[in-house]
Amino acid sequence: MSVLARNVDLKAIKEPVILVKEFGLNVFGIAASAHILLRCKKGRREMGD
């Protein structure tokens, strides 16, 4: 059971919630990580590192 499912107050939810468990690589996660890495490298280049 997920942390959310254990800790959520079901009476407080006003909208439907769908939980999805992903196995393997998440393309959106990989893209976000690459975006952050490229931003960090660009910032270092501008600072002279």
Z-matrix of the N, CA and C atoms (Angstrom, degrees):
N
C 1 1.461
C 2 1.524 1 108.06
N 3 1.312 2 116.85 1 138.94
C 4 1.460 3 120.69 2 -177.01
C 5 1.518 4 111.63 3 -76.02
N 6 1.306 5 115.39 4 162.59
C 7 1.469 6 121.52 5 178.58
C 8 1.524 7 109.85 6 -61.54
N 9 1.312 8 116.93 7 -40.04
C 10 1.463 9 120.85 8 178.77
C 11 1.529 10 111.14 9 -61.06
N 12 1.311 11 116.53 10 -46.32
C 13 1.470 12 120.55 11 -178.04
C 14 1.529 13 111.65 12 -63.82
N 15 1.318 14 117.20 13 -31.96
C 16 1.463 15 120.24 14 179.96
C 17 1.521 16 112.53 15 -77.38
N 18 1.329 17 118.18 16 -28.79
C 19 1.461 18 121.52 17 -170.25
C 20 1.528 19 115.21 18 -109.98
N 21 1.305 20 118.53 19 -3.66
C 22 1.460 21 120.48 20 -176.13
C 23 1.534 22 110.53 21 -84.78
N 24 1.315 23 115.15 22 143.23
C 25 1.466 24 121.27 23 175.35
C 26 1.526 25 107.20 24 -89.32
N 27 1.318 26 117.10 25 105.41
C 28 1.465 27 121.07 26 -174.65
C 29 1.522 28 112.96 27 -62.85
N 30 1.315 29 118.01 28 -27.26
C 31 1.461 30 120.66 29 179.39
C 32 1.523 31 112.02 30 -75.13
N 33 1.333 32 117.94 31 -18.31
C 34 1.460 33 121.78 32 -178.70
C 35 1.531 34 112.35 33 -88.06
N 36 1.326 35 118.22 34 -14.19
C 37 1.467 36 121.55 35 -178.29
C 38 1.519 37 109.70 36 -76.41
N 39 1.335 38 115.49 37 127.00
C 40 1.467 39 120.21 38 -179.01
C 41 1.521 40 112.48 39 -107.29
N 42 1.324 41 116.72 40 -14.62
C 43 1.462 42 121.96 41 -179.41
C 44 1.530 43 108.71 42 -120.67
N 45 1.315 44 118.33 43 155.56
C 46 1.468 45 119.90 44 175.12
C 47 1.534 46 111.10 45 -65.40
N 48 1.307 47 116.81 46 143.06
C 49 1.462 48 122.38 47 179.33
C 50 1.521 49 108.10 48 -123.54
N 51 1.320 50 115.74 49 132.16
C 52 1.457 51 121.40 50 178.12
C 53 1.522 52 107.89 51 -118.06
N 54 1.325 53 116.80 52 122.34
C 55 1.460 54 121.71 53 177.12
C 56 1.520 55 108.42 54 -100.46
N 57 1.317 56 115.87 55 134.12
C 58 1.458 57 121.41 56 179.99
C 59 1.517 58 108.22 57 -125.07
N 60 1.311 59 116.43 58 128.53
C 61 1.456 60 120.53 59 175.85
C 62 1.520 61 107.35 60 -101.52
N 63 1.320 62 115.84 61 119.57
C 64 1.454 63 120.62 62 -178.26
C 65 1.517 64 110.28 63 -99.57
N 66 1.292 65 116.10 64 136.69
C 67 1.453 66 122.10 65 175.81
C 68 1.516 67 108.47 66 -108.16
N 69 1.301 68 116.93 67 143.08
C 70 1.459 69 120.54 68 176.98
C 71 1.513 70 112.06 69 84.57
N 72 1.306 71 115.85 70 -152.54
C 73 1.454 72 122.05 71 -175.58
C 74 1.527 73 110.92 72 -82.62
N 75 1.299 74 115.35 73 139.97
C 76 1.453 75 121.87 74 176.81
C 77 1.528 76 107.54 75 -106.65
N 78 1.320 77 117.70 76 115.33
C 79 1.456 78 122.17 77 -175.73
C 80 1.528 79 111.24 78 -61.36
N 81 1.315 80 117.48 79 -38.26
C 82 1.461 81 119.82 80 179.99
C 83 1.524 82 111.06 81 -68.33
N 84 1.320 83 117.35 82 -37.18
C 85 1.463 84 121.25 83 176.86
C 86 1.520 85 111.73 84 -65.87
N 87 1.325 86 116.62 85 -41.61
C 88 1.461 87 121.19 86 177.80
C 89 1.521 88 109.92 87 -63.70
N 90 1.328 89 116.99 88 -43.31
C 91 1.463 90 120.97 89 179.76
C 92 1.526 91 111.05 90 -63.96
N 93 1.317 92 117.64 91 -41.52
C 94 1.464 93 120.95 92 178.80
C 95 1.521 94 111.03 93 -64.60
N 96 1.330 95 116.94 94 -42.29
C 97 1.467 96 120.95 95 178.64
C 98 1.528 97 110.70 96 -63.20
N 99 1.322 98 116.84 97 -42.93
C 100 1.470 99 120.64 98 178.72
C 101 1.526 100 110.88 99 -64.12
N 102 1.325 101 116.80 100 -40.28
C 103 1.463 102 120.95 101 179.36
C 104 1.529 103 110.78 102 -62.05
N 105 1.326 104 116.69 103 -45.41
C 106 1.470 105 120.93 104 179.61
C 107 1.521 106 110.34 105 -64.80
N 108 1.326 107 117.54 106 -43.36
C 109 1.459 108 121.29 107 179.18
C 110 1.522 109 111.08 108 -60.27
N 111 1.323 110 117.16 109 -45.40
C 112 1.464 111 120.73 110 -179.89
C 113 1.522 112 111.55 111 -65.49
N 114 1.334 113 117.43 112 -38.21
C 115 1.473 114 120.36 113 177.31
C 116 1.521 115 110.47 114 -64.03
N 117 1.336 116 117.56 115 -40.86
C 118 1.469 117 121.43 116 179.09
C 119 1.524 118 110.56 117 -64.17
N 120 1.314 119 116.84 118 -43.85
C 121 1.466 120 120.03 119 179.73
C 122 1.523 121 110.85 120 -65.36
N 123 1.314 122 117.74 121 -38.82
C 124 1.462 123 121.47 122 179.11
C 125 1.524 124 109.58 123 -64.39
N 126 1.332 125 117.43 124 -41.67
C 127 1.462 126 121.70 125 179.32
C 128 1.530 127 111.64 126 -63.44
N 129 1.329 128 117.23 127 -40.22
C 130 1.459 129 120.95 128 178.76
C 131 1.527 130 110.78 129 -66.36
N 132 1.327 131 116.57 130 -39.10
C 133 1.451 132 120.81 131 179.64
C 134 1.520 133 110.56 132 -62.37
N 135 1.353 134 116.71 133 -40.62
C 136 1.458 135 120.95 134 179.66
C 137 1.521 136 111.81 135 -69.83
N 138 1.350 137 117.18 136 -28.07
C 139 1.461 138 120.82 137 -179.87
C 140 1.521 139 111.86 138 -83.86
N 141 1.343 140 117.54 139 -10.13
C 142 1.447 141 121.26 140 176.91
C 143 1.516 142 114.82 141 97.48
N 144 1.315 143 119.42 142 11.87
C 145 1.470 144 121.90 143 177.76
C 146 1.505 145 111.10 144 -80.93
